[in-house]
Amino acid sequence: MKDEDSTSFNSKEHVIPKSLGRFTPLNPTIGGGIVCNNCNSLFSPLEANFLEDTLEGIFSQRIDIAERGSLIARDDNFKIERLSGFGESFLKEMFVFLEYKDGEYVPVLKNQIKLKRKSGGYRIFFPEALSSIKKGSKRFKKIAEDLRKLDQKDMAIFAENKKEVKECIELLHEFGVNYKEKNCHFTQMKPGDEVLIDEQYTCTLNKDIGRVIAKIAFNYFAYCAMQDGREDILYTEHFNDIRKYIHNGEGDGVRNFIPSLSEKPFLQNEKGEPKLIMGHLINFSSESRRIYAQINFFGLQPIYKIYLGTLPPELNVINFGCGHAFNPFANTLCNLSQTEPSLLTEEQIRLSFGLLKRI
């Protein structure tokens, strides 16, 4: 941790990054002299990497949680292999998006302009997002400049029919790209047709990804400490190693701070069956006087278990711990013991955070 003579502490950040959802009527943030400006800037590229090169980050983009209108996949650490879905081999390169519907994630084919990035991977634009950019704006000029650097072979249009292919070509012409129709593809699907999408994923949980996940876990713990007026414990020796790991990937016994994977259900209902919540679940509790957090994003496997630190003696009580469900689809959050989150007031939600709120 840096001292106040070497940096300032007036930054704020969301406990759950905005790229993973926004929540009402309360969207927990930490600040108030806790978040270091330098550290916050340091994490911007790490969080961008998490969004663009992990299972959870790409998943967030596939359901367009942040409504970015485009997707970036670095295709370095996280890779998708399309095993089936389309007859023509090149159409297997069409990126399939997702929608949350009736408790399930279902594939959606969207018109798209797919670009190969010079730095590796690819970027996908929705035509409607490109057409909404104001001509002559700084963003318009930047995208036009990037597009003109690409070769024709590094671009592809996927659309539902020839008419929409033509509209995409005209759109690229507006950005100064003389795109040729020979690189276009359309799905030729009729209403009611079904497509089976079979994909295989590979991803490595490296140190930088672990640091981002650990930071989310520690931010959640810090927010709970703030609600109890106990933020001073965050700077004690109990949490020295997790702070070092988050800041620079170092610390004594660093292997303890890389998130471990678990297949155990996060929650169980009264019948003992796994209870699936299509959102982000996070909690912390103590085991053998050590504090652990668990995080699950979008109801996906894996569940990450992160060692946060040793339990201060004053918190060695039976009700130590807290847990919340963040629903990025309904934009709600609630304590894991609460029901009907849409009916909770901001103050009721705020009061559900703390160090002694274990279910």
C-alpha positions in Angstrom: 0.0 0.0 0.0 1.2 3.5 -0.8 1.2 6.2 1.9 -0.6 9.5 1.6 2.7 11.4 0.8 3.2 9.5 -2.5 -0.4 9.4 -3.8 -3.9 10.7 -3.3 -6.9 8.8 -2.1 -10.0 10.4 -3.7 -10.9 7.7 -6.3 -14.1 5.7 -6.1 -14.8 2.3 -7.7 -17.7 0.0 -7.9 -17.5 -3.2 -5.8 -18.8 -5.1 -8.9 -17.2 -3.6 -12.0 -19.7 -1.7 -14.3 -18.7 -4.1 -17.1 -20.5 -6.9 -15.1 -23.6 -4.9 -14.4 -25.2 -1.9 -12.7 -27.6 -2.2 -9.7 -30.4 -0.2 -8.2 -31.4 1.4 -6.0 -27.9 0.9 -4.5 -24.8 0.2 -6.5 -22.1 -0.3 -3.9 -18.9 1.8 -4.3 -15.9 2.2 -2.1 -13.9 5.4 -1.7 -13.8 7.8 1.1 -10.0 7.8 1.3 -9.7 4.1 0.8 -9.1 3.8 -3.0 -5.6 4.9 -4.1 -5.6 6.9 -7.3 -2.4 5.3 -8.6 -3.6 1.8 -7.8 -6.9 2.5 -9.5 -5.1 3.6 -12.7 -2.9 0.5 -12.5 -5.9 -1.7 -12.6 -7.6 -0.2 -15.7 -5.6 -2.4 -18.1 -6.0 -5.5 -15.9 -9.7 -5.0 -15.8 -9.8 -4.5 -19.6 -7.9 -7.8 -20.0 -10.4 -9.5 -17.7 -13.3 -8.2 -19.8 -11.7 -9.2 -23.1 -9.9 -12.4 -22.4 -11.7 -14.5 -19.7 -14.8 -16.7 -19.7 -16.7 -14.2 -17.5 -15.6 -11.1 -19.4 -16.5 -12.5 -22.8 -19.7 -13.8 -21.4 -20.6 -10.3 -20.2 -19.9 -9.0 -23.7 -21.9 -11.8 -25.3 -25.0 -10.7 -23.4 -24.1 -7.0 -23.8 -24.5 -6.2 -20.1 -22.7 -2.8 -20.6 -24.6 -2.1 -23.8 -21.3 -1.3 -25.6 -22.5 -2.0 -29.1 -19.3 -3.9 -29.8 -17.2 -6.8 -28.5 -13.5 -7.2 -28.2 -12.0 -10.7 -27.8 -8.2 -10.8 -27.5 -8.2 -14.6 -28.2 -5.1 -15.1 -26.2 -5.9 -16.6 -22.9 -9.6 -17.4 -23.5 -10.5 -19.2 -26.7 -13.8 -20.5 -28.2 -13.8 -23.4 -30.6 -17.1 -23.7 -32.5 -17.7 -27.4 -32.9 -21.0 -27.1 -34.8 -23.7 -24.6 -35.6 -23.4 -23.7 -39.3 -23.0 -25.7 -42.5 -20.4 -23.4 -44.2 -17.0 -23.6 -42.6 -16.4 -19.8 -42.7 -19.8 -19.1 -41.1 -18.4 -20.9 -38.0 -16.5 -17.7 -37.4 -19.7 -15.8 -37.0 -19.9 -14.8 -33.3 -22.9 -16.0 -31.5 -24.4 -13.7 -28.8 -26.6 -14.7 -25.9 -29.9 -13.6 -24.3 -31.2 -14.4 -20.8 -34.7 -15.7 -21.3 -37.0 -17.7 -19.0 -34.1 -18.6 -16.7 -31.8 -19.8 -19.5 -29.1 -18.4 -21.7 -30.1 -18.8 -25.4 -28.0 -18.2 -28.5 -28.8 -15.2 -30.7 -27.5 -14.5 -34.2 -26.9 -10.8 -34.7 -25.8 -8.9 -37.7 -22.2 -8.1 -37.2 -19.1 -6.6 -38.7 -16.1 -8.7 -37.6 -12.6 -7.2 -37.7 -9.3 -8.9 -37.1 -7.2 -6.8 -34.7 -3.6 -6.0 -35.4 -2.7 -6.7 -31.8 -4.4 -10.1 -32.0 -8.0 -11.4 -31.6 -10.9 -9.6 -33.1 -13.5 -6.9 -32.6 -17.2 -7.1 -33.5 -19.4 -4.1 -34.2 -23.2 -4.2 -34.3 -24.2 -2.2 -37.4 -26.8 -0.2 -35.4 -24.2 0.8 -32.9 -21.8 2.1 -35.7 -24.6 3.9 -37.4 -25.5 5.7 -34.2 -22.1 7.3 -33.9 -22.2 11.0 -34.8 -20.3 11.8 -38.0 -17.3 13.9 -37.4 -17.1 13.1 -33.7 -13.8 12.1 -32.0 -15.1 8.5 -31.7 -16.2 8.4 -35.4 -12.8 9.7 -36.5 -10.9 7.2 -34.3 -13.0 4.2 -35.6 -12.6 5.4 -39.2 -8.8 5.6 -38.7 -8.7 2.1 -37.2 -10.8 0.6 -40.0 -8.7 2.1 -42.7 -5.6 0.4 -41.3 -7.2 -3.0 -41.9 -6.8 -5.1 -45.0 -10.0 -6.3 -46.7 -9.1 -9.9 -45.7 -9.3 -8.8 -42.1 -12.9 -7.8 -42.3 -16.1 -9.9 -42.7 -19.8 -9.0 -42.6 -22.4 -11.5 -41.3 -26.0 -10.6 -41.9 -29.4 -12.3 -42.2 -30.0 -11.4 -45.9 -28.4 -9.6 -48.9 -30.3 -6.4 -48.2 -28.8 -6.1 -44.7 -25.3 -7.1 -46.1 -25.6 -4.1 -48.5 -26.6 -1.8 -45.7 -23.5 -2.9 -43.8 -21.3 -2.2 -46.8 -22.8 1.3 -47.2 -22.1 1.9 -43.5 -18.5 0.9 -43.9 -18.3 3.3 -46.9 -19.3 6.1 -44.5 -16.3 5.3 -42.5 -14.1 5.5 -45.5 -13.7 1.7 -46.1 -14.2 0.5 -49.7 -15.5 -2.9 -48.7 -16.1 -5.6 -51.4 -19.1 -7.8 -51.2 -17.1 -11.0 -51.9 -16.2 -11.1 -48.2 -19.8 -11.0 -47.0 -21.9 -13.8 -45.6 -25.5 -14.1 -44.7 -27.2 -16.9 -42.7 -30.1 -17.7 -45.1 -32.2 -18.7 -42.2 -36.0 -18.7 -42.3 -38.3 -17.8 -39.4 -38.7 -20.7 -37.0 -35.3 -22.3 -38.0 -33.3 -23.6 -35.1 -29.5 -23.7 -34.8 -27.6 -26.0 -32.5 -24.5 -24.2 -31.1 -21.8 -26.5 -29.7 -18.8 -24.7 -28.3 -15.6 -25.7 -26.4 -13.8 -23.2 -24.2 -10.2 -23.1 -23.0 -9.0 -20.6 -20.4 -6.0 -20.2 -18.1 -6.4 -18.6 -14.7 -3.3 -16.6 -14.6 -2.0 -14.2 -11.9 -3.4 -11.0 -13.4 -6.8 -12.5 -13.8 -6.5 -13.7 -10.2 -5.7 -10.2 -9.0 -8.8 -8.8 -10.6 -11.0 -11.5 -9.0 -9.2 -11.0 -5.6 -9.8 -7.3 -5.8 -13.5 -7.7 -6.3 -13.6 -10.0 -3.3 -11.6 -7.6 -1.1 -13.6 -4.6 -2.3 -16.8 -6.4 -1.2 -15.2 -7.2 2.2 -14.0 -3.5 2.4 -17.5 -2.2 1.7 -18.9 -4.4 4.4 -16.3 -3.1 6.8 -17.1 0.5 5.9 -20.8 -0.1 6.6 -19.8 -1.1 10.2 -17.4 1.8 10.6 -14.4 -0.7 10.8 -12.5 0.2 7.7 -9.3 0.6 9.9 -9.0 -3.2 10.0 -8.3 -3.2 6.3 -4.8 -1.7 6.9 -3.8 -4.2 9.7 -1.3 -7.0 9.3 -4.1 -9.5 9.0 -4.6 -8.4 5.3 -1.0 -7.5 4.4 -0.6 -10.3 1.9 -3.9 -9.9 0.1 -3.1 -6.2 -0.4 0.3 -7.0 -1.8 -1.1 -9.7 -4.1 -3.8 -7.4 -5.5 -1.3 -4.5 -5.9 1.6 -6.2 -7.6 1.0 -10.0 -7.5 3.4 -10.5 -4.7 3.3 -11.5 -1.0 4.3 -14.2 1.3 2.8 -17.6 0.3 1.4 -16.0 -2.9 -0.1 -19.3 -4.0 -2.7 -18.9 -1.3 -4.0 -15.8 -3.0 -4.6 -17.1 -6.5 -8.3 -18.0 -6.6 -8.9 -21.7 -6.3 -11.7 -23.4 -8.3 -14.7 -25.2 -6.7 -17.5 -27.2 -8.2 -19.5 -27.2 -5.0 -22.9 -25.5 -5.2 -22.8 -22.0 -3.9 -26.3 -22.2 -2.4 -28.7 -24.9 -1.7 -32.5 -24.7 -1.3 -34.5 -26.3 1.5 -34.6 -29.7 -0.3 -30.8 -29.8 -0.6 -30.8 -29.4 -4.4 -28.4 -26.9 -6.0 -30.1 -23.6 -6.4 -29.0 -21.8 -9.6 -29.1 -18.0 -9.6 -28.2 -16.4 -12.9 -26.2 -13.5 -11.4 -23.1 -12.8 -9.3 -23.0 -14.4 -5.9 -20.4 -13.3 -3.4 -19.9 -14.0 0.3 -17.2 -14.3 2.9 -16.8 -16.3 6.1 -14.2 -17.8 8.4 -12.6 -21.2 8.4 -10.1 -22.1 11.1 -9.6 -18.4 11.8 -8.9 -17.6 8.2 -11.2 -15.4 6.1 -12.3 -16.7 2.7 -14.5 -15.2 0.0 -16.4 -17.0 -2.7 -17.5 -15.5 -6.0 -19.6 -16.9 -8.8 -20.2 -14.8 -11.9 -23.4 -15.1 -14.0 -24.3 -18.4 -12.4 -21.4 -20.0 -14.3 -18.8 -22.5 -13.1 -16.2 -22.2 -11.7 -16.8 -20.8 -8.2 -13.7 -19.0 -7.0 -12.5 -19.2 -3.5 -10.1 -16.5 -2.3 -8.1 -16.4 0.9 -8.4 -12.8 2.2 -6.5 -12.9 5.5 -6.4 -14.0 9.1 -9.4 -13.4 11.3 -8.9 -10.5 13.8 -9.7 -11.7 17.4 -12.5 -9.2 17.8 -14.3 -10.7 14.8 -14.0 -14.3 16.0 -17.8 -14.6 16.6 -20.4 -17.0 15.3 -22.2 -14.5 13.0 -19.1 -13.3 11.2 -19.6 -13.1 7.5 -21.9 -11.7 4.8 -23.2 -12.6 1.4 -25.1 -11.0 -1.5 -26.7 -11.8 -4.9 -26.1 -9.2 -7.7 -28.6 -9.7 -10.6 -27.3 -7.9 -13.7 -30.5 -8.7 -15.7 -33.0 -7.2 -13.2 -30.3 -4.7 -12.0 -31.1 -5.7 -8.4 -29.1 -6.9 -5.4 -30.0 -8.4 -2.0 -28.6 -10.2 0.9 -28.7 -13.9 0.4 -31.2 -14.2 3.3 -33.6 -11.6 1.7 -36.4 -12.1 -0.7 -38.1 -9.9 -3.4 -35.1 -7.6 -3.9 -37.2 -5.3 -6.1 -39.2 -4.4 -3.0 -36.2 -3.4 -0.9 -35.4 0.2 -0.3 -31.9 1.6 -0.7 -31.5 1.9 3.1 -32.7 -1.7 3.6 -30.1 -2.9 1.1 -27.4 -0.8 2.7 -28.1 -2.2 6.2 -27.7 -5.7 4.8 -24.0 -5.2 4.3 -21.6 -5.7 7.3 -19.1 -7.9 8.9 -21.6 -9.7 11.1 -24.4 -10.4 8.7 -23.8 -14.1 8.2 -26.9 -16.1 7.3 
